[in-house]
């Protein structure tokens, strides 16, 4: 830290690590990144045409909305795989380990049922939707089918998480101290 930095209370820059671990990347990670950047391009195009050219493209707002839906549900698949959805951990802290593990398995089963039922409901809605998108000539059911497929993928990932919990006998909520040190999931 230089003398100027110490006088103004500035922190030294964080070290740059060239050895980032990307071993946990999966297919849905790449897909959500692509959809995100398409969304960013569409939103930039909307901004540019509206405020710079003063002649907005009509389709950008609707497409941006549907791409945001895609990013949300594709990201939810990743959250299921990494077990990063929110959870209330307070109860786990006061239960014995065996009860924590039983509660974890129960929560996994409830998640699987929720994702599966929601996938089925989305597919029912997609099958009944006859409406077309306003700005482009594509059926709106395409969006509902995409959401249904995301819920199917979340169901599959939740089953894999349940199997991992049963195989290892632990999870982040069951043994939080061991997961804090190793960072493993």
N, C-alpha and C positions, 0 to 999 in steps of 0.2 A: 504494500500500500504506500502510495506517495504521501508527501507532507500535505498536499492539497486535499487528498482523499480523507486523511485523518482529521483535518480541521473541519470539514463539512459533514463528517459522520457517514461518508459513503462506504459501503461494503465492497470488498474486493470481488471481482467477477468470479462466478462459479466456474470450476474447471470443466473443460469440454472433454467428454469421453467419446473416443472413436470406436469403442467396442460395445456399442448398444446391442442388447440381446433382442433379436427379432425372431426368436425360435417359436414364439407362440402365435405367429400370424397364420391365419387360415383363409380359405377362399372368401368367406363373407367379409373379412376385413378389407380385401382388395375391392370387392364390389361396393362396399359402403364408401370407400375413398373415391372411387370413380363417380358414384352418384353425387357425392358431396361436391366434387369439383365441377360437375355438370351444373349442379344447382348454383354454385358460386358464379359460373359463367353466365347463366341465365339471369341471375339477379343483377350482375354487372351490366349485362346487355339492357335490362329493363331500366336501370339507373341512367345509363349512357343515352339511350334513345329518348327518355323522358326529359332529362335535365340538360343534356348537351345539345341534342338535335331538336328538342322541343316537339317531338313527334313520336309518341310512345307506340311500341309494338303491342298489339292487343293480347297476344297469346302468352307473353312472358309471365304475367301474374298467375294465371291458372297453372301453367307448367311448373313454376317455382313452388306453388302450393303442393302439387302432387310429388315433386321431387323431395320436398321437405318431409312428406309422409314416408317416402321411401327411405330416406336417411334415418328417420326415427325408428322404423320397424327393423331395418337391417342392423342398426346399432343395438337394438334390443336383443337380437340373436347373439351378438358379441357379449352383451352384458350377462346373458344366461350362461354362456360358455365360461366366462371368467368369474361367475358368481358375484357380480358387482352390483346387482340390484339392491336397493335399500332393504335393510332388515332391522328390526328392533332387537337389539342385543342385550338389553337390560335384564330380561328374564333369564337368559342363558347364564349370566354371571352368578346367579344365586342358586342354580340347580346343580345337582351332582352330575358328573360326567355322563353316566349312563342315561340319565333323563335328558341331558342336552343332546346326546346322539339320537335318542328316540324322537325328540322334538324336531331335529334336523331332518330325519327321514320323513316324518309327517309333513313338514313344510315342503320337502321335495315332491312328495306325492300330490299335495294340494296344487303345487305349481304345474305339475304334469297334467293334471285334470283341467286346470284353468286354461292352459295353453291349448290343449286338445279341443275342449269345448269351444273356445273362442275361434279356433281354426275352422271348426265345423260351422259355427254361426256365420263367420265371414264368407265361407263358401256358399252357404245358403243365400246370403244377401247378394253375392256376386252373381249367382245364377238367376236371381229375380230382377236384377237391374237391367233395364232396357235403355236407359238414358244415355245420350252421347255427351261428350265434353263440349263446352260452349265454343271454345276457340279453335279446336282442331277436330277433325272427323275421326275420333277414336272412341269406342264405347267406354263409359265410365266404369264398367265392370272390370276392366283391366286393372284398375287401381285396387279394387276389392279383392281380386284374385291374387295380386301381389301381396297384399296384407295377409290373406289367408295362407299363402305359401310361407311367409315369414313366421306365422304362428305355428305352422307345421314344423319348420326348422327349429323354432324355440322348443317345441315339444320334444323333438329328437335330441336336442342339446340337453334339455332338462333330464331326459332319461339317462343320457350318458353321465351327467353330473351325479344322479342318484346311484348309478352303478359304481362310479368312482368312490362315492361316500361309503357304499356297502363294502367295496373291496379294501379300501384303506382303513375304514373304521374311524375316520376323522373328517373334519372340515374346518373352515375358518371360524365358524361359530362354536364348534365343539371344543377345539383346542386353539384359541386365539394366540396364546403366547408362542406356540411353535410356528405359526404362520407369520407372525410379526418378525421373527428373527430370520427365517429363511426366505420370506417373500413368496413362497410357493403357493400355488392354488391347484 
